[in-house]
Amino acid sequence: MSRGRAPDFDVIIVGAGVIGTVMASLLLARKLSTAGRVAVVADQFAAVSPSGSDWDLRVFALSRSSERLLKVCGIWGSLPAKRVFPYERMCVFDASGTPTGHGSLTFDCAELGEPNLGYIVDGKALQWQCLQSARAAGVVLIEGTVKAILAGDDAVTLTLSDGRELRGTLLAGADGTDSKTRELLGIDTAGHAYHQDALVAHVRTAKAHADTAWQRFLSTGPVAFLPLDDGRCSIVWSVARPQADLLRAMDAEAFEHALTQASGAVLGQCTLTTKLASFPLKLQYAVDYVRPRAILLGDAAHVVHPLAGQGLNLGLLDCASLAQVLGEAGGAENYGDYKHLRRYERWRRSENSIAAAALDGLERIFSNSGALSVGLRTAGLSAVARVPLLKRGLAQRALGLAGDVPEFLKAV
């Protein structure tokens, strides 16, 4: 292709969610680009700060590495204190065991020498602050729908539905599970549906959550209780779709009873304080992460089961890894070089595949109600609890501090 005009931007990011806006802010925070040279394209941008006194129904469990990354971007300190809650312990137990006995596994920040195990963060507050940080840093926000993508020798061109054309050295697709960018790049996906829905709500419990994240594995799927600052818990209950239909049809009292039973009454009687919402679960991964002058980030590249709350953390590590790769590229004019993009792909595909396989394997093991499977997983949880080195390794992986972590996150 003949050379056209100089690129309008060093990097064009499609998608204004947490991943897209964090990637944009990170490019400027790491001095990989300058104000006005990074663009975020989205159908629309939130115009008004989320209001209301209650937590959003969607919350995220952020790891230590995610906390560090948001600090680098200048986002962490801007999050409202009442929408960020540090939890100190995590208790995982099988339906055949008890929270403190055989068939259980507890992680405690004191044992790891950490101030906490991570943070529960309000979804809307996080997304809003990520967008504000990008805007304040000098990221160009462009409202529009991408209609076509064409990669050339010296730039990639995006054509919007209204006819505008944007040229960039590199395109990053961060537009979620049903990524239009991925589709236009001709990248297929693989994976499978879990035929489960995740039911989410906030509940008040008879017993205090004790700054602990609780998760009980049942043959129908896991139920998790994530602690909030006001003493309530955010629940994520993964169940087979027919059961999900039944639960959604229940009145509040019947649902509360079912939830209390499903949790093994670990926190006593549960009382709904919000409406119930749900979303379908699946394992999905892009067959390729890169195309000439283009890469995929976050859910556009990989979607995993939420049982360990790692989806957003994996996407944020995508952002950090791409930033490290671009930092070694020798200048913005080289950001589209395929060798650099392939390094990013090899790095993140390896790490994300390990996480996806582990989560998928856990879902399969814990959803099997056979006597042999029940016995093996109960014994397995108890065995891990008795091996400090293995237990610590799992905790470090969950904190995002183990594995191939970008160098600049190790030193923050």
C-alpha positions in Angstrom: 0.0 0.0 0.0 1.3 3.5 -0.8 2.1 5.8 2.0 -0.6 8.2 2.9 -0.7 11.1 5.4 1.1 10.8 8.7 -0.9 9.0 11.4 -3.2 11.2 13.4 -2.5 9.2 16.5 0.2 6.9 18.0 -2.5 4.5 19.3 -6.2 4.4 18.7 -8.2 2.4 21.3 -11.7 1.2 20.5 -13.8 0.8 23.7 -14.3 3.2 26.6 -14.7 0.7 29.4 -12.1 0.2 32.2 -9.6 -1.6 30.0 -9.7 0.9 27.1 -9.4 4.0 29.3 -6.8 2.5 31.5 -4.7 1.6 28.5 -5.0 5.1 27.2 -4.0 6.6 30.6 -1.1 4.2 30.9 0.4 5.2 27.6 0.6 8.8 28.8 1.6 7.9 32.4 4.5 5.8 31.1 5.5 8.5 28.7 4.9 6.2 25.7 2.9 8.9 24.0 1.9 12.5 24.5 -1.4 14.4 25.0 -3.4 14.5 21.8 -1.6 11.4 20.4 -3.8 8.7 22.0 -7.5 8.4 21.0 -10.3 6.4 22.5 -13.3 5.7 20.2 -16.6 4.6 21.5 -20.3 4.7 20.5 -20.9 7.0 23.5 -19.2 8.2 26.6 -20.7 8.5 30.1 -21.6 12.2 30.5 -22.6 12.3 34.2 -20.8 10.9 37.2 -22.6 7.9 38.8 -24.9 9.2 41.5 -26.7 7.6 44.4 -25.8 6.4 47.8 -25.7 2.7 47.0 -23.1 0.4 45.5 -23.5 -0.5 41.9 -24.8 -4.1 41.3 -21.6 -4.9 39.5 -18.5 -5.0 41.6 -14.9 -6.1 40.9 -12.4 -7.8 43.1 -9.1 -6.1 42.2 -5.7 -7.7 42.8 -2.6 -6.1 44.1 -1.1 -5.8 40.6 -4.3 -4.1 39.5 -4.1 -1.7 42.4 -0.5 -0.9 41.5 -1.4 -0.3 37.8 -4.2 2.1 38.7 -1.8 4.0 41.0 0.6 4.4 38.1 -2.2 5.8 36.0 -3.3 8.2 38.8 -6.7 6.6 39.1 -6.5 4.8 42.4 -6.4 7.9 44.6 -9.4 9.4 42.8 -11.7 6.5 43.6 -14.4 7.3 46.2 -13.3 5.8 49.5 -16.8 4.5 50.2 -16.7 2.5 47.0 -13.4 0.7 47.7 -13.3 -2.0 50.4 -10.1 -4.0 51.3 -10.8 -7.5 52.3 -8.3 -9.4 54.5 -9.3 -13.1 54.2 -10.8 -15.5 51.7 -12.5 -18.7 52.7 -13.2 -21.3 50.0 -15.1 -24.5 51.0 -16.9 -27.4 49.3 -20.5 -28.1 49.9 -19.5 -31.4 51.5 -17.2 -29.7 53.9 -17.3 -26.8 56.4 -15.8 -23.3 56.3 -13.3 -24.1 59.1 -12.8 -27.8 58.8 -12.2 -30.6 56.3 -12.7 -29.5 52.7 -11.9 -25.8 53.2 -9.1 -23.4 52.4 -8.6 -20.0 54.0 -6.1 -17.3 52.9 -5.3 -14.6 55.4 -3.3 -11.4 54.5 -1.5 -11.6 57.8 0.0 -15.0 56.9 1.3 -13.5 53.6 2.7 -10.3 55.1 0.2 -8.2 53.0 -2.1 -5.4 54.2 -5.0 -7.1 52.5 -5.8 -9.7 49.8 -7.3 -7.1 47.4 -10.2 -4.7 47.1 -13.9 -4.9 46.2 -14.5 -1.9 44.0 -17.8 -0.4 42.7 -18.1 -1.0 38.9 -19.6 2.3 37.9 -17.3 4.4 40.1 -14.3 2.6 38.7 -15.3 3.1 35.1 -16.1 6.8 35.6 -12.8 7.5 37.3 -10.9 5.7 34.6 -12.6 7.8 31.9 -11.9 11.0 33.9 -8.3 10.1 34.2 -7.9 9.5 30.5 -9.6 12.8 29.7 -7.5 14.8 32.2 -4.3 13.2 30.8 -5.0 14.5 27.3 -6.6 11.5 25.7 -8.7 12.4 22.7 -12.3 11.0 23.1 -14.0 10.4 19.8 -17.7 9.4 19.7 -18.5 7.2 16.8 -19.0 3.6 15.5 -16.2 1.8 13.7 -17.4 0.5 10.3 -14.1 -0.6 8.7 -10.5 -1.2 9.5 -7.6 -1.2 6.9 -4.0 -1.9 7.9 -1.3 -0.3 5.7 2.5 -0.2 5.6 2.7 2.8 7.8 -0.6 3.1 9.6 -4.0 1.6 10.3 -7.1 3.4 9.2 -10.4 3.3 10.9 -13.5 4.4 9.0 -16.4 5.5 11.2 -20.1 5.1 10.3 -20.4 8.8 9.6 -17.5 8.7 7.0 -14.7 10.1 9.2 -11.3 8.4 8.9 -8.8 8.1 11.7 -5.2 7.0 11.1 -3.0 5.5 13.8 0.3 3.7 14.2 -1.4 1.0 16.3 -5.0 -0.1 16.9 -6.1 -1.7 20.2 -9.4 -3.4 20.4 -10.8 -3.1 24.0 -14.5 -3.3 23.1 -15.5 -6.3 25.1 -16.9 -9.8 24.7 -18.8 -9.1 21.5 -16.0 -7.0 20.0 -16.8 -5.3 16.7 -13.0 -4.6 16.3 -12.3 -8.4 16.6 -14.9 -9.1 14.0 -13.6 -6.5 11.5 -10.1 -7.8 12.0 -11.3 -11.2 10.9 -10.3 -12.9 14.2 -12.4 -15.9 15.2 -13.1 -17.1 18.7 -13.2 -20.5 20.4 -14.5 -21.8 23.7 -17.8 -23.0 25.1 -20.9 -21.8 27.0 -21.2 -23.0 30.6 -25.0 -23.0 30.3 -25.0 -21.1 33.5 -26.1 -17.6 34.6 -24.4 -15.6 37.3 -27.0 -14.0 39.6 -25.9 -10.8 41.3 -27.3 -8.8 44.1 -26.4 -7.1 47.4 -27.6 -8.8 50.6 -27.5 -8.1 54.4 -26.5 -11.2 56.4 -27.3 -12.1 60.0 -23.6 -12.7 60.8 -20.8 -10.1 60.1 -18.7 -10.8 56.9 -15.5 -10.3 59.0 -13.8 -8.6 56.0 -13.7 -12.0 54.4 -14.7 -13.1 50.9 -16.6 -16.4 51.1 -17.1 -18.9 48.4 -18.9 -22.2 48.6 -18.7 -24.7 45.7 -21.9 -26.6 44.9 -22.5 -29.2 42.1 -24.7 -26.5 40.4 -22.0 -23.9 40.6 -20.2 -21.6 43.1 -21.8 -19.0 45.3 -19.6 -16.1 46.4 -20.1 -13.4 49.1 -17.9 -10.3 48.5 -17.7 -8.0 51.5 -18.8 -4.3 51.2 -17.9 -1.4 53.5 -21.4 -1.1 55.0 -21.5 -4.6 56.3 -23.4 -6.1 53.4 -22.1 -8.5 50.8 -22.3 -8.5 47.0 -23.3 -12.0 45.9 -22.3 -13.8 42.7 -24.2 -17.1 42.4 -23.4 -19.2 39.3 -26.1 -21.7 38.6 -27.3 -23.9 35.7 -29.8 -22.0 33.5 -33.0 -23.9 34.4 -32.2 -23.3 38.1 -31.5 -19.7 37.4 -34.9 -19.3 35.7 -36.5 -20.8 38.9 -34.6 -18.5 41.2 -35.4 -15.4 39.1 -39.1 -16.2 39.3 -39.1 -16.5 43.1 -40.3 -13.8 45.4 -37.8 -12.1 47.7 -38.4 -14.3 50.7 -38.1 -17.6 48.8 -34.9 -16.4 47.0 -33.4 -15.4 50.4 -34.1 -18.8 51.8 -32.6 -20.5 48.8 -29.5 -18.4 49.0 -29.1 -19.0 52.7 -29.3 -22.7 52.0 -26.9 -22.6 49.1 -24.3 -20.7 51.2 -24.5 -23.4 53.9 -25.7 -20.5 56.1 -22.1 -19.5 56.5 -23.2 -15.9 57.3 -26.6 -16.8 58.6 -29.9 -15.6 57.1 -29.6 -13.6 53.9 -31.8 -10.6 53.1 -31.9 -8.9 49.7 -31.3 -5.1 49.7 -31.3 -4.7 45.9 -32.9 -6.1 42.9 -31.5 -9.3 41.3 -29.6 -9.2 38.1 -28.0 -11.9 36.0 -25.7 -12.5 33.0 -24.8 -15.6 31.0 -21.4 -17.3 31.6 -19.0 -18.6 29.0 -15.4 -19.4 28.2 -14.3 -17.5 25.1 -10.9 -16.7 23.7 -9.7 -15.1 20.5 -7.8 -17.5 18.2 -5.3 -14.7 17.6 -4.5 -11.6 19.7 -2.9 -9.7 16.9 -3.2 -8.6 13.3 -1.0 -6.3 11.3 -1.0 -3.0 13.3 -3.7 -4.2 15.6 -4.0 -6.1 19.0 -6.8 -7.2 21.3 -7.1 -6.4 25.0 -9.3 -7.7 27.9 -12.6 -9.3 27.1 -12.1 -8.8 23.4 -9.3 -11.3 23.7 -10.5 -13.6 26.5 -13.5 -14.2 28.7 -13.2 -16.6 31.7 -15.5 -18.0 34.4 -16.0 -15.5 37.3 -15.5 -18.0 40.1 -12.1 -16.4 41.1 -13.0 -12.9 40.0 -9.9 -12.7 37.7 -11.5 -11.4 34.5 -10.8 -7.7 34.9 -7.4 -8.4 36.5 -6.3 -10.4 33.5 -7.3 -7.5 31.2 -5.4 -5.0 33.3 -2.3 -7.2 33.0 -2.8 -7.1 29.2 -2.6 -3.3 29.4 0.6 -3.4 31.5 2.2 -6.0 29.3 1.5 -4.1 26.1 2.9 -0.9 27.8 6.1 -2.8 28.6 6.4 -4.2 25.1 5.8 -0.7 23.5 8.3 0.8 25.9 11.0 -1.5 24.4 9.9 -0.7 20.8 12.3 2.3 20.4 9.7 5.0 19.7 6.0 5.4 18.8 6.8 5.1 15.1 7.6 1.4 15.8 4.4 0.6 17.8 2.8 -1.2 14.8 5.8 -3.4 14.1 4.6 -7.0 13.9 7.5 -8.4 15.9 6.5 -6.3 18.9 2.8 -7.3 18.6 3.7 -10.9 18.4 5.7 -10.6 21.6 2.7 -9.2 23.3 0.6 -12.0 21.9 2.9 -14.8 23.1 3.2 -13.3 26.5 -0.4 -12.7 27.2 -1.8 -15.8 25.5 0.4 -17.9 27.7 -0.6 -16.2 30.9 -4.3 -16.0 30.0 -4.4 -19.6 28.9 -3.0 -20.8 32.2 -5.7 -18.8 34.1 -8.5 -19.9 31.7 -7.6 -23.5 31.9 -7.3 -23.4 35.7 -10.7 -21.7 36.1 -12.4 -24.0 33.6 -10.9 -27.0 35.3 -12.1 -25.9 38.7 -15.6 -25.3 37.3 -15.6 -28.9 35.9 -14.2 -30.5 39.0 -16.5 -28.7 41.4 -19.7 -29.2 39.3 -19.3 -33.0 39.3 -21.5 -34.4 42.0 -20.0 -38.0 41.8 -18.8 -39.5 45.0 -15.3 -39.9 43.8 -15.1 -36.2 42.6 -16.5 -35.0 45.9 -14.0 -36.9 47.8 -11.0 -35.8 45.7 -11.8 -32.1 45.8 -12.5 -32.2 49.5 -9.2 -33.9 50.1 -7.5 -31.5 47.6 -8.6 -28.4 49.4 -7.6 -29.8 52.8 -4.2 -30.9 51.3 -3.4 -27.4 49.9 -4.3 -26.0 53.3 -1.6 -28.1 54.9 1.2 -27.2 52.4 2.2 -23.6 53.1 4.4 -23.2 50.0 1.7 -24.3 47.7 -0.9 -22.2 49.5 1.3 -19.2 49.3 1.9 -19.8 45.6 -1.8 -19.8 44.9 -2.3 -16.6 47.0 0.5 -14.9 45.1 -1.0 -15.8 41.8 -4.4 -14.4 42.9 -2.7 -11.2 44.0 -1.2 -10.9 40.5 2.3 -11.0 41.9 3.3 -14.4 40.5 3.8 -15.5 36.9 5.2 -13.3 34.2 4.3 -9.9 35.6 5.4 -6.7 33.9 8.5 -5.3 35.5 7.2 -1.9 36.4 4.4 -3.5 38.5 6.9 -5.3 40.6 8.6 -2.1 41.7 5.6 0.1 42.5 
